[in-house]
């Protein structure tokens, strides 16, 4: 990669308008601020769950922060289930090799080999 191309890649003026809008995410301090804002929002919403009376269908829904905890544990359960499913469904790297195009024998003239010894 030449230096001109490298400099152009780092120049914000070369980016699209949408890409320039998200350049603030490149700074790790801004990412940390965003994470802490989300954590604060979750805590505030969890505490607000104690502040009102719920009209529920099932008694378990009366538990404070039930929906937040339910969502968290179901998401974590999906990740664990996906990892387990991966172990069941994962195949060897050459699983399709006997029937793949790469496994076919090519004619010698089609391989593009050159004889440099001659």
MMTF fields as JSON, N, C-alpha, C and O atoms, coordinates in Angstrom:
{
  "mmtfVersion": "1.0.0",
  "mmtfProducer": "UNKNOWN",
  "numBonds": 471,
  "numAtoms": 472,
  "numGroups": 118,
  "numChains": 1,
  "numModels": 1,
  "chainsPerModel": [1],
  "groupsPerChain": [118],
  "chainIdList": ["A"],
  "bondAtomList": [4, 2, 8, 6, 12, 10, 16, 14, 20, 18, 24, 22, 28, 26, 32, 30, 36, 34, 40, 38, 44, 42, 48, 46, 52, 50, 56, 54, 60, 58, 64, 62, 68, 66, 72, 70, 76, 74, 80, 78, 84, 82, 88, 86, 92, 90, 96, 94, 100, 98, 104, 102, 108, 106, 112, 110, 116, 114, 120, 118, 124, 122, 128, 126, 132, 130, 136, 134, 140, 138, 144, 142, 148, 146, 152, 150, 156, 154, 160, 158, 164, 162, 168, 166, 172, 170, 176, 174, 180, 178, 184, 182, 188, 186, 192, 190, 196, 194, 200, 198, 204, 202, 208, 206, 212, 210, 216, 214, 220, 218, 224, 222, 228, 226, 232, 230, 236, 234, 240, 238, 244, 242, 248, 246, 252, 250, 256, 254, 260, 258, 264, 262, 268, 266, 272, 270, 276, 274, 280, 278, 284, 282, 288, 286, 292, 290, 296, 294, 300, 298, 304, 302, 308, 306, 312, 310, 316, 314, 320, 318, 324, 322, 328, 326, 332, 330, 336, 334, 340, 338, 344, 342, 348, 346, 352, 350, 356, 354, 360, 358, 364, 362, 368, 366, 372, 370, 376, 374, 380, 378, 384, 382, 388, 386, 392, 390, 396, 394, 400, 398, 404, 402, 408, 406, 412, 410, 416, 414, 420, 418, 424, 422, 428, 426, 432, 430, 436, 434, 440, 438, 444, 442, 448, 446, 452, 450, 456, 454, 460, 458, 464, 462, 468, 466],
  "bondOrderList": [1, 1, 1, 1, 1, 1, 1, 1, 1, 1, 1, 1, 1, 1, 1, 1, 1, 1, 1, 1, 1, 1, 1, 1, 1, 1, 1, 1, 1, 1, 1, 1, 1, 1, 1, 1, 1, 1, 1, 1, 1, 1, 1, 1, 1, 1, 1, 1, 1, 1, 1, 1, 1, 1, 1, 1, 1, 1, 1, 1, 1, 1, 1, 1, 1, 1, 1, 1, 1, 1, 1, 1, 1, 1, 1, 1, 1, 1, 1, 1, 1, 1, 1, 1, 1, 1, 1, 1, 1, 1, 1, 1, 1, 1, 1, 1, 1, 1, 1, 1, 1, 1, 1, 1, 1, 1, 1, 1, 1, 1, 1, 1, 1, 1, 1, 1, 1],
  "groupList": [{"groupName": "UNK", "atomNameList": ["N", "CA", "C", "O"], "elementList": ["N", "C", "C", "O"], "formalChargeList": [0, 0, 0, 0], "bondAtomList": [1, 0, 2, 1, 3, 2], "bondOrderList": [1, 1, 2], "singleLetterCode": "X", "chemCompType": "L-PEPTIDE LINKING"}],
  "groupTypeList": [0, 0, 0, 0, 0, 0, 0, 0, 0, 0, 0, 0, 0, 0, 0, 0, 0, 0, 0, 0, 0, 0, 0, 0, 0, 0, 0, 0, 0, 0, 0, 0, 0, 0, 0, 0, 0, 0, 0, 0, 0, 0, 0, 0, 0, 0, 0, 0, 0, 0, 0, 0, 0, 0, 0, 0, 0, 0, 0, 0, 0, 0, 0, 0, 0, 0, 0, 0, 0, 0, 0, 0, 0, 0, 0, 0, 0, 0, 0, 0, 0, 0, 0, 0, 0, 0, 0, 0, 0, 0, 0, 0, 0, 0, 0, 0, 0, 0, 0, 0, 0, 0, 0, 0, 0, 0, 0, 0, 0, 0, 0, 0, 0, 0, 0, 0, 0, 0],
  "groupIdList": [1, 2, 3, 4, 5, 6, 7, 8, 9, 10, 11, 12, 13, 14, 15, 16, 17, 18, 19, 20, 21, 22, 23, 24, 25, 26, 27, 28, 29, 30, 31, 32, 33, 34, 35, 36, 37, 38, 39, 40, 41, 42, 43, 44, 45, 46, 47, 48, 49, 50, 51, 52, 53, 54, 55, 56, 57, 58, 59, 60, 61, 62, 63, 64, 65, 66, 67, 68, 69, 70, 71, 72, 73, 74, 75, 76, 77, 78, 79, 80, 81, 82, 83, 84, 85, 86, 87, 88, 89, 90, 91, 92, 93, 94, 95, 96, 97, 98, 99, 100, 101, 102, 103, 104, 105, 106, 107, 108, 109, 110, 111, 112, 113, 114, 115, 116, 117, 118],
  "secStructList": [7, 7, 2, 2, 2, 2, 2, 2, 2, 2, 7, 4, 4, 4, 1, 7, 2, 2, 2, 2, 2, 6, 4, 4, 4, 4, 1, 2, 2, 2, 2, 2, 2, 2, 2, 2, 2, 2, 2, 2, 2, 2, 2, 2, 2, 2, 2, 2, 6, 6, 1, 1, 7, 7, 7, 7, 1, 1, 4, 4, 4, 4, 1, 6, 6, 2, 2, 2, 2, 2, 2, 2, 2, 2, 2, 2, 2, 2, 2, 2, 2, 2, 2, 2, 2, 2, 2, 2, 2, 7, 7, 7, 6, 6, 6, 6, 4, 4, 4, 1, 4, 4, 4, 1, 7, 7, 7, 4, 4, 4, 6, 6, 7, 7, 7, 7, 7, 7],
  "xCoordList": [0.863, 0.0, 0.916, 1.829, 0.662, 1.516, 1.081, -0.018, 1.978, 1.73, 0.546, -0.183, 0.341, -0.782, -2.119, -3.031, -2.22, -3.458, -3.656, -4.778, -2.554, -2.628, -3.086, -3.91, -2.571, -2.974, -4.424, -5.135, -4.866, -6.245, -7.207, -8.312, -6.795, -7.649, -7.864, -8.916, -6.876, -6.973, -7.58, -7.826, -7.824, -8.364, -9.886, -10.535, -10.478, -11.942, -12.689, -13.842, -12.049, -12.728, -12.968, -13.847, -12.199, -12.367, -13.516, -13.926, -14.041, -15.122, -16.465, -16.602, -17.438, -18.797, -19.376, -18.829, -20.469, -21.088, -21.518, -21.344, -22.077, -22.51, -21.32, -21.407, -20.223, -19.028, -18.471, -18.019, -18.497, -17.994, -18.847, -18.343, -20.137, -21.014, -20.635, -20.914, -20.007, -19.67, -18.182, -17.725, -17.436, -16.012, -15.765, -14.688, -16.727, -16.562, -16.403, -15.912, -16.814, -16.714, -15.275, -14.938, -14.425, -13.028, -12.281, -11.28, -12.746, -12.092, -12.612, -13.815, -11.711, -12.098, -12.797, -13.637, -12.46, -13.144, -14.632, -15.471, -14.957, -16.364, -17.091, -18.262, -16.402, -17.012, -17.282, -18.347, -16.323, -16.521, -17.677, -18.47, -17.78, -18.905, -20.233, -21.196, -20.28, -21.509, -21.899, -23.072, -20.918, -21.201, -21.724, -22.697, -21.089, -21.539, -22.917, -23.702, -23.217, -24.558, -25.607, -26.693, -25.29, -26.231, -26.411, -27.524, -25.318, -25.407, -26.268, -27.123, -26.045, -26.837, -28.31, -29.178, -28.59, -29.973, -30.637, -31.786, -29.921, -30.48, -30.76, -31.798, -29.838, -30.037, -31.227, -32.048, -31.324, -32.443, -33.77, -34.728, -33.826, -35.071, -35.401, -36.57, -34.367, -34.608, -35.143, -36.023, -34.621, -35.11, -36.51, -37.307, -36.816, -38.154, -39.226, -40.411, -38.794, -39.749, -40.361, -41.434, -39.689, -40.218, -41.235, -41.935, -41.333, -42.073, -43.548, -44.277, -43.991, -45.391, -45.997, -45.285, -47.298, -48.028, -48.305, -48.744, -48.043, -48.244, -49.557, -49.932, -50.238, -51.424, -50.975, -50.755, -50.842, -50.196, -51.18, -52.239, -50.798, -51.577, -51.11, -51.92, -49.794, -49.216, -48.484, -47.888, -48.518, -47.888, -46.387, -45.857, -45.696, -44.243, -43.912, -42.815, -44.84, -44.602, -44.557, -44.088, -45.026, -44.974, -43.562, -43.275, -42.683, -41.304, -40.641, -40.71, -39.995, -39.36, -38.282, -37.495, -38.261, -37.286, -37.408, -36.428, -38.579, -38.774, -38.446, -37.735, -38.948, -38.762, -37.31, -36.825, -36.613, -35.194, -34.37, -33.521, -34.628, -33.905, -34.257, -33.393, -35.539, -35.974, -35.275, -34.785, -35.227, -34.566, -33.084, -32.539, -32.42, -30.994, -30.712, -29.831, -31.463, -31.194, -31.586, -30.945, -32.622, -32.983, -31.932, -31.612, -31.398, -30.338, -29.085, -28.473, -28.712, -27.556, -27.812, -26.902, -29.044, -29.391, -29.292, -28.872, -29.68, -29.556, -28.095, -27.765, -27.221, -25.8, -25.246, -24.515, -25.588, -25.115, -25.684, -24.973, -26.957, -27.573, -26.925, -26.737, -26.586, -25.94, -24.561, -24.158, -23.838, -22.529, -22.684, -21.887, -23.689, -23.937, -24.364, -23.926, -25.211, -25.664, -24.509, -24.474, -23.579, -22.404, -21.61, -21.115, -21.491, -20.758, -21.453, -20.796, -22.757, -23.509, -23.432, -23.267, -23.55, -23.639, -22.301, -22.23, -21.238, -19.952, -19.419, -19.5, -18.872, -18.301, -16.811, -16.316, -16.112, -14.697, -14.527, -15.461, -13.341, -13.069, -13.208, -13.59, -12.905, -12.99, -14.265, -14.276, -15.329, -16.57, -17.149, -17.618, -17.112, -17.66, -16.609, -16.924, -15.39, -14.275, -14.472, -14.148, -14.976, -15.085, -16.016, -15.855, -16.975, -17.914, -17.763, -18.597, -16.712, -16.549, -15.781, -15.127, -15.869, -15.18, -13.672, -12.943, -13.191, -11.757, -11.166, -9.962, -11.977, -11.476, -11.348, -10.761, -11.876, -11.806, -10.389, -9.636, -10.044, -8.76, -8.888, -9.824, -7.949, -7.974, -7.009, -5.981, -7.328, -6.374, -5.098, -5.143, -3.995, -2.693, -2.61, -2.011, -3.197, -3.108, -3.891, -3.639, -4.828, -5.681, -5.084, -5.613, -3.995, -3.427, -2.526, -2.223, -2.093, -1.263, 0.145, 0.779, 0.651, 2.014, 2.998, 2.736, 4.136, 5.185, 6.434, 6.737, 7.152, 8.387, 9.534, 9.863, 10.161, 11.246, 12.605, 13.62, 12.637, 13.915, 14.4, 15.595, 13.505, 13.894, 14.583, 14.962],
  "yCoordList": [-1.159, 0.0, 1.23, 1.339, 2.124, 3.305, 4.333, 4.262, 5.295, 6.261, 7.171, 7.567, 7.507, 8.38, 7.718, 8.36, 6.432, 5.715, 5.595, 5.69, 5.387, 5.259, 6.564, 6.541, 7.693, 8.984, 9.291, 9.865, 8.922, 9.188, 8.371, 8.826, 7.175, 6.325, 6.927, 6.725, 7.663, 8.27, 9.665, 10.25, 10.201, 11.547, 11.51, 10.896, 12.144, 12.112, 12.701, 12.344, 13.599, 14.183, 13.146, 13.33, 12.058, 11.017, 10.07, 9.266, 10.161, 9.274, 9.8, 10.982, 8.933, 9.351, 10.132, 10.1, 10.823, 11.633, 10.755, 11.138, 9.585, 8.682, 8.193, 8.106, 7.879, 7.418, 8.527, 8.26, 9.764, 10.881, 11.097, 11.559, 10.767, 10.93, 9.989, 10.285, 8.868, 7.874, 7.852, 6.921, 8.844, 8.883, 9.061, 8.716, 9.585, 9.777, 8.452, 8.425, 7.346, 6.034, 5.517, 4.585, 6.12, 5.696, 6.015, 5.368, 6.99, 7.367, 6.471, 6.43, 5.759, 4.8, 5.475, 4.857, 6.739, 7.45, 7.59, 7.461, 7.853, 7.977, 6.642, 6.594, 5.571, 4.238, 3.938, 3.425, 4.253, 4.032, 4.867, 4.389, 6.11, 6.96, 6.354, 6.351, 5.844, 5.234, 4.011, 3.826, 3.178, 1.99, 2.398, 1.822, 3.386, 3.822, 4.474, 4.343, 5.175, 5.746, 4.644, 4.764, 3.572, 2.46, 1.734, 1.342, 1.555, 0.922, 1.778, 1.256, 3.089, 3.997, 3.936, 3.889, 3.938, 3.849, 2.557, 2.575, 1.449, 0.171, 0.19, -0.3, 0.753, 0.824, 1.715, 1.36, 2.869, 3.783, 3.12, 3.195, 2.474, 1.797, 0.648, 0.391, -0.046, -1.111, -0.566, -1.174, 0.572, 1.181, 1.761, 1.738, 2.277, 2.811, 1.72, 2.003, 0.485, -0.622, -0.786, -1.375, -0.269, -0.318, 0.79, 0.753, 1.774, 2.995, 2.959, 3.912, 1.915, 1.892, 0.5, -0.495, 0.464, -0.794, -1.391, -0.7, -2.673, -3.34, -4.11, -4.697, -4.098, -4.934, -6.123, -5.992, -7.274, -8.414, -9.551, -9.618, -10.436, -11.645, -12.808, -13.609, -12.89, -13.992, -13.428, -12.355, -14.12, -13.602, -13.35, -12.45, -14.125, -13.944, -12.571, -12.061, -11.964, -10.655, -9.535, -8.44, -9.779, -8.776, -8.583, -7.566, -9.538, -9.445, -8.22, -8.049, -7.359, -6.162, -6.518, -7.443, -5.785, -5.962, -7.343, -7.852, -7.95, -9.292, -9.32, -10.216, -8.358, -8.398, -8.158, -8.764, -7.298, -7.084, -8.329, -8.724, -8.948, -10.171, -11.321, -12.1, -11.414, -12.455, -12.297, -13.275, -11.081, -10.825, -11.141, -11.719, -10.769, -11.034, -12.529, -13.011, -13.266, -14.699, -15.464, -16.458, -15.019, -15.693, -15.433, -16.328, -14.225, -13.909, -14.733, -15.298, -14.798, -15.613, -17.088, -17.801, -17.547, -18.93, -19.217, -20.302, -18.244, -18.428, -18.545, -19.339, -17.762, -17.845, -19.218, -19.829, -19.703, -21.018, -22.117, -23.056, -22.005, -23.001, -22.986, -24.041, -21.811, -21.719, -22.363, -23.013, -22.184, -22.833, -24.358, -25.074, -24.85, -26.28, -26.801, -27.871, -26.059, -26.451, -26.449, -27.261, -25.543, -25.494, -26.795, -27.309, -27.323, -28.578, -29.734, -30.649, -29.684, -30.756, -30.609, -31.6, -29.383, -29.149, -28.93, -28.988, -28.68, -28.377, -29.583, -30.718, -29.321, -30.37, -30.119, -29.015, -31.157, -31.008, -30.005, -29.738, -29.466, -28.476, -29.057, -28.345, -30.335, -30.971, -31.804, -32.772, -31.441, -32.204, -32.33, -33.399, -31.239, -31.262, -31.564, -31.556, -31.825, -31.958, -33.027, -32.753, -34.211, -35.196, -34.755, -35.2, -33.893, -33.48, -32.004, -31.466, -31.361, -29.941, -29.742, -30.659, -28.554, -28.224, -28.278, -28.683, -27.873, -27.874, -29.282, -29.437, -30.301, -31.668, -32.284, -33.358, -31.642, -32.183, -32.073, -31.167, -33.013, -32.963, -32.016, -32.125, -31.087, -30.138, -30.596, -31.203, -30.315, -30.635, -29.812, -28.678, -30.372, -29.728, -28.361, -27.433, -28.231, -26.962, -25.84, -24.659, -26.213, -25.231, -24.722, -23.782, -25.329, -24.969, -23.744, -23.151, -23.351, -22.159, -22.339, -21.366, -23.562, -23.806, -23.463, -23.678, -22.925, -22.604, -23.375, -23.571, -23.811, -24.559, -23.583, -23.099, -23.273, -22.315, -22.98, -22.292, -24.308, -25.008, -25.016, -25.183, -24.84, -24.943, -23.71, -23.658],
  "zCoordList": [0.0, 0.0, 0.0, 0.818, -0.904, -0.957, 0.086, 0.636, 0.341, 1.406, 1.087, 1.997, -0.179, -0.549, -0.219, 0.303, -0.529, -0.227, 1.284, 1.782, 2.004, 3.457, 4.098, 5.013, 3.638, 4.182, 3.853, 4.677, 2.679, 2.283, 3.142, 3.44, 3.539, 4.352, 5.739, 6.345, 6.244, 7.569, 7.53, 8.585, 6.37, 6.229, 6.338, 5.491, 7.35, 7.511, 6.323, 6.082, 5.577, 4.416, 3.328, 2.485, 3.334, 2.326, 2.667, 1.83, 3.897, 4.312, 3.832, 3.518, 3.776, 3.452, 4.631, 5.733, 4.394, 5.441, 6.617, 7.774, 6.325, 7.388, 8.21, 9.435, 7.553, 8.272, 9.153, 10.266, 8.674, 9.481, 10.726, 11.749, 10.647, 11.803, 12.943, 14.105, 12.628, 13.648, 14.005, 14.668, 13.584, 13.918, 15.416, 15.902, 16.146, 17.585, 18.314, 19.443, 17.686, 18.323, 18.299, 19.03, 17.46, 17.422, 18.711, 19.021, 19.454, 20.709, 21.835, 22.094, 22.497, 23.53, 24.706, 25.36, 24.985, 26.071, 25.758, 26.65, 24.497, 24.117, 24.223, 24.599, 23.895, 24.024, 25.49, 25.833, 26.36, 27.8, 28.325, 29.136, 27.87, 28.278, 27.854, 28.621, 26.638, 26.128, 26.95, 27.277, 27.283, 28.096, 29.465, 29.951, 30.096, 31.416, 31.361, 32.3, 30.266, 30.119, 30.014, 30.582, 29.291, 29.177, 30.507, 30.858, 31.246, 32.566, 33.486, 34.2, 33.471, 34.301, 33.922, 34.794, 32.631, 32.167, 32.651, 33.094, 32.567, 33.023, 34.522, 34.967, 35.301, 36.747, 37.084, 37.929, 36.43, 36.687, 36.335, 37.104, 35.18, 34.798, 35.743, 36.029, 36.229, 37.197, 38.518, 39.128, 38.962, 40.2, 40.027, 40.965, 38.849, 38.603, 38.64, 38.817, 38.472, 38.511, 39.898, 40.032, 40.94, 42.299, 42.557, 43.569, 41.664, 41.947, 41.534, 41.81, 40.899, 40.457, 40.648, 40.786, 40.65, 40.799, 39.422, 38.503, 39.305, 38.015, 38.036, 39.051, 36.919, 36.731, 35.888, 34.684, 36.522, 35.877, 35.662, 36.287, 34.764, 34.494, 35.372, 35.84, 35.589, 36.356, 37.575, 37.486, 38.691, 39.912, 39.777, 40.429, 38.948, 38.798, 38.225, 38.451, 37.489, 36.886, 37.922, 37.613, 39.125, 40.182, 40.717, 41.349, 40.475, 40.941, 40.306, 39.089, 41.119, 40.555, 39.534, 39.738, 38.457, 37.363, 36.72, 36.176, 36.772, 36.212, 34.724, 34.27, 33.961, 32.509, 32.12, 31.164, 32.832, 32.558, 32.848, 32.049, 34.006, 34.354, 33.421, 33.019, 33.084, 32.154, 30.811, 30.247, 30.302, 29.025, 29.08, 28.139, 30.173, 30.311, 30.335, 29.624, 31.16, 31.272, 30.016, 29.675, 29.327, 28.074, 26.997, 26.214, 26.955, 25.989, 26.293, 25.386, 27.565, 27.956, 27.651, 27.228, 27.865, 27.543, 26.054, 25.652, 25.236, 23.79, 23.371, 22.491, 23.992, 23.665, 24.045, 23.265, 25.233, 25.674, 24.779, 24.422, 24.415, 23.535, 22.156, 21.551, 21.656, 20.349, 20.375, 19.411, 21.474, 21.588, 21.62, 21.014, 22.315, 22.337, 20.983, 20.56, 20.303, 18.974, 17.981, 17.056, 18.174, 17.298, 17.41, 16.407, 18.622, 18.806, 18.081, 17.583, 18.028, 17.359, 15.842, 15.13, 15.347, 13.908, 13.22, 11.992, 13.977, 13.369, 12.6, 13.07, 11.41, 10.561, 10.367, 10.597, 9.941, 9.631, 8.494, 7.738, 8.391, 7.364, 5.963, 5.034, 5.8, 4.482, 4.32, 3.558, 5.02, 5.0, 3.588, 3.197, 2.83, 1.482, 0.426, -0.764, 0.816, -0.121, -1.202, -2.358, -0.903, -1.981, -3.117, -4.253, -2.822, -3.858, -4.249, -4.976, -3.771, -4.072, -5.374, -5.872, -5.904, -7.146, -6.94, -7.845, -5.756, -5.508, -5.504, -5.706, -5.281, -5.232, -6.618, -6.751, -7.651, -9.007, -9.55, -9.193, -10.418, -11.106, -12.287, -13.079, -12.405, -13.511, -14.594, -14.293, -15.833, -16.904, -16.731, -16.255, -17.109, -16.905, -17.595, -17.051, -18.768, -19.506, -18.802, -19.042, -17.945, -17.282, -15.969, -15.375, -15.513, -14.223, -14.293, -13.258, -15.484, -15.637, -15.116, -14.708, -15.121, -14.662, -15.77, -16.954, -15.354, -16.325, -15.957, -14.78, -16.976, -16.76, -16.825, -17.908, -15.692, -15.646, -15.816, -15.924, -15.842, -15.971, -17.405, -17.65, -18.352, -19.774, -20.29, -21.46]
}
